[in-house]
Amino acid sequence: MPEPIIIPGVEFDTLKRIIESDDFYFDAAVASSPQSLFRRILATSAAESLAKFVKQGPENVKVVLDYARMRASEVTSTERSPQDVALCACLIGLANDASPEVEEFLKSLQTSSIGGLKWASEIASLIARKVRVTSLSTRTELSAAAIISLNSSTARSDVAASTFVVNYQLNNMSA
Amino acid sequence: MAASRVVTTADRELGLDVYPEEAVSRRRGYRERFGKLFPSAQLRRDATASYNCYGLVLAGRRGWVRLDDLPCILTDDGYRLVGAREAAQPGDIILYKDGGVIEHMGIVLELRSLTASSSLTIPFVLSKWGPGPEYVHHVAHSPFGTDYEIWTDRPAGAI
């Protein structure tokens, strides 16, 4: 089966709507460290789609990079915001692209003193330090299942709860 | 952002951050989002950015306790990890981790039986979810996963 042809800007519009959504922000906002924010975003289907989109070619890298630059220039608040989280998602999508433009953008974020870019700055630092999460731990997978839902209204707590009960019983049996 | 003076039992000073409140619509959004994802969690107090989960447990809801200060607080205030053969008790602290790093904290309110015929009990926890609301929830029904430790300031061997 031939690979689908992705027209720059079309699929990305869908991704933009997801990463700009309040729900995406709410799910990310509970992170208490940059590492946790990184993992939470990485576990989303939006981050996976962004990474795939970027891999399609330099035109797509430019689309995401231009959007990220625009987000960064729009941040005016001193606290974290949905714009900041959307920007973080783009950075994570771009994390494996080594083009000079991306590197330069990451550097500019790392040195930014704008309060509203605090998370983006820290995520950029993590990426620059070559932090790569190539496989999710079991715990993170569970956490992701419990936390991140972009399109489903189904309660995710059942998944974590079921697994918890099994683990809890196993732990008590072995104690 | 302002700072108040807070000290541990050993008189080590901690930073306590205070952030401005978020818009009403966003505060309502947290409640709706988490209510949908974790319907069994019982809303205890509405969303506010004025304190975090650590501030709830360790500073009486007076501000955001910094993640970096937690090891020092736990040590100075006499907390210890509850052993594998020791049961959690109301008042103990649940400390959630993500990738080995502290991610979240709550207080054990009560222990409930897993089923009517089971002797296994599950901790139910009061915790605040980021800048969102406070909830009373099953220890595994939250955005913070199931990797957690139980800490206590009870003397070892105390009931």
Interface residues (C-beta under 8 A of the other chain):
Chain A: D22 D23 F26 D27 A29 V30 A31 S32 S33 Q35 S36 R39 T78 E79 S137 R139 T140 L142 S143 A146 I147 S149 S153 A155 R156 S157 A160 A161 T163 F164 V165 N167 Y168 Q169 N171 N172 A175
Chain B: M1 Y19 P20 R26 G29 Y30 R33 F34 K36 L37 F38 P39 S40 A41 A49 N52 C53 L67 A84 R85 D98 G99 V101 I102 E103 H104 L114 L120 I122 W129 G130 P131 G132 H138 V139 A140 H141 S142 P143 F144 G145 T146 D147
